[in-house]
Amino acid sequence: MEPKRPVVIRNLAAGVEAFTSNAFLVAGPPRADAPATTDDGDAGRRTLVDTGANFDVVAAVREHVSDLDAVVLTHTHSDHVENVDAVREAFGVETVGFDASTPLVDEQLPDGGTVRMGTADYEALHTPGHKDDHLCLYAPDAGVLFAGDLVFGGGGFGRTDLPEGDRGTLIDSIDRVRARVGEDLRELHAGHGASATADPLRDVETAARAARTR
């Protein structure tokens, strides 16, 4: 039986033509009596996964919810974090990420830690190789993976030619994610491109093979 969808996930950067990462608003499903245009109500912990860059993410958030409870960063490349200060100012939220030594991160989310987003609990997987502070976020009960720039829909994988990039480390990180996610993985939301919902586990496996051969 198809599991009940525990969260509503919206890519607020969809359709933005400027250079940006995806920015995902995660919230629980709205109450039946909530306005059709919002996810307020039984929204759980309204969370933004990455803030993106070069577009008004604050206005995009407010199209769907009245407030935010948290921001979680997959990593601190500029295209993922340029809007951090604007989001902090607008919503008074703290940012959560792996490396609390950077001013972009207010609270550390360690490897193996958990964070509530929407109505699901996500496990943090430290997955360097693209960047040292990279995290993937996996909710086993929901079957949802936020993969940042580690792997992408269609089986692509993150660049390793930037500072802190390393192909061998990236492969190890992809292998770790593949070993952790279950056969019931239903959704893969990556830092760029379209989300994968048809067979996301195959995309992770394809990325693992491709990273070894390209």
Backbone hydrogen bonds, N-H to C=O, Kabsch-Sander energy under -0.5 kcal/mol:
donor,donor_aa,acceptor,acceptor_aa,energy
8,V,27,A,-4.0
9,I,7,V,-0.5
10,R,8,V,-0.5
10,R,25,L,-2.3
12,L,10,R,-1.0
12,L,23,A,-3.0
14,A,11,N,-1.4
16,V,13,A,-2.3
20,T,18,A,-0.5
21,S,79,D,-2.1
22,N,191,G,-3.0
24,F,49,V,-2.0
25,L,10,R,-3.0
25,L,23,A,-0.5
26,V,24,F,-0.6
26,V,47,T,-3.4
27,A,8,V,-2.3
27,A,25,L,-0.5
28,G,43,A,-2.8
31,R,40,D,-0.7
34,A,31,R,-1.4
38,T,35,P,-1.8
39,D,64,H,-3.4
40,D,64,H,-0.5
42,D,40,D,-0.6
43,A,41,G,-1.8
45,R,118,G,-2.9
46,R,44,G,-1.0
47,T,26,V,-2.5
47,T,45,R,-0.6
48,L,70,A,-2.0
49,V,24,F,-3.1
49,V,47,T,-0.6
50,D,48,L,-0.8
50,D,72,V,-2.4
51,T,80,H,-2.3
52,G,80,H,-1.1
57,V,55,F,-1.7
60,A,56,D,-1.5
61,V,57,V,-2.6
62,R,58,V,-2.2
63,E,59,A,-0.7
63,E,60,A,-0.7
64,H,61,V,-2.1
65,V,61,V,-2.4
69,D,46,R,-3.2
70,A,46,R,-1.4
71,V,94,E,-1.5
72,V,48,L,-2.7
73,L,96,V,-3.0
80,H,77,H,-2.1
81,V,77,H,-0.9
81,V,78,S,-0.5
82,E,78,S,-1.8
83,N,52,G,-2.0
84,V,81,V,-2.2
87,V,83,N,-2.2
88,R,84,V,-2.8
89,E,85,D,-2.5
90,A,86,A,-2.2
91,F,87,V,-2.4
92,G,88,R,-2.3
96,V,71,V,-2.7
97,G,107,E,-2.0
98,F,133,D,-0.5
100,A,98,F,-0.8
102,T,99,D,-1.2
105,V,102,T,-1.9
106,D,95,T,-1.4
106,D,104,L,-0.5
107,E,95,T,-2.0
109,L,97,G,-2.8
112,G,124,A,-3.1
113,G,110,P,-2.5
115,V,122,Y,-2.2
117,M,120,A,-2.6
118,G,26,V,-0.6
118,G,45,R,-3.5
120,A,117,M,-2.0
122,Y,115,V,-2.7
123,E,138,Y,-3.4
124,A,113,G,-3.1
125,L,136,C,-2.9
126,H,124,A,-0.5
127,T,125,L,-0.6
127,T,134,H,-2.5
134,H,131,K,-1.7
135,L,74,T,-2.7
136,C,125,L,-2.3
137,L,146,F,-2.4
138,Y,123,E,-2.3
139,A,144,V,-2.7
143,G,139,A,-2.1
144,V,139,A,-1.5
145,L,187,E,-2.4
146,F,137,L,-3.2
147,A,145,L,-0.7
147,A,189,H,-2.1
148,G,189,H,-0.7
150,L,147,A,-2.4
151,V,147,A,-0.5
152,F,156,G,-2.2
153,G,194,A,-0.5
155,G,152,F,-2.0
158,G,150,L,-2.1
165,G,162,L,-2.5
166,D,129,G,-2.8
170,L,166,D,-2.3
171,I,167,R,-2.5
172,D,168,G,-2.1
173,S,169,T,-2.1
174,I,170,L,-2.6
175,D,171,I,-2.6
176,R,172,D,-2.0
177,V,173,S,-2.2
178,R,174,I,-2.7
179,A,175,D,-2.1
180,R,176,R,-1.4
181,V,177,V,-2.7
185,L,182,G,-1.6
186,R,143,G,-2.7
187,E,143,G,-2.1
188,L,196,A,-2.4
189,H,145,L,-3.0
190,A,188,L,-0.6
191,G,148,G,-3.7
196,A,188,L,-2.7
197,T,195,S,-0.5
202,R,199,D,-0.7
203,D,199,D,-1.2
204,V,200,P,-1.9
205,E,201,L,-2.3
206,T,202,R,-2.8
207,A,203,D,-2.3
208,A,204,V,-2.0
209,R,205,E,-1.9
210,A,206,T,-2.8
211,A,207,A,-2.5
212,R,208,A,-0.7
212,R,209,R,-0.7
213,T,209,R,-0.8
213,T,210,A,-0.9
214,R,210,A,-2.4
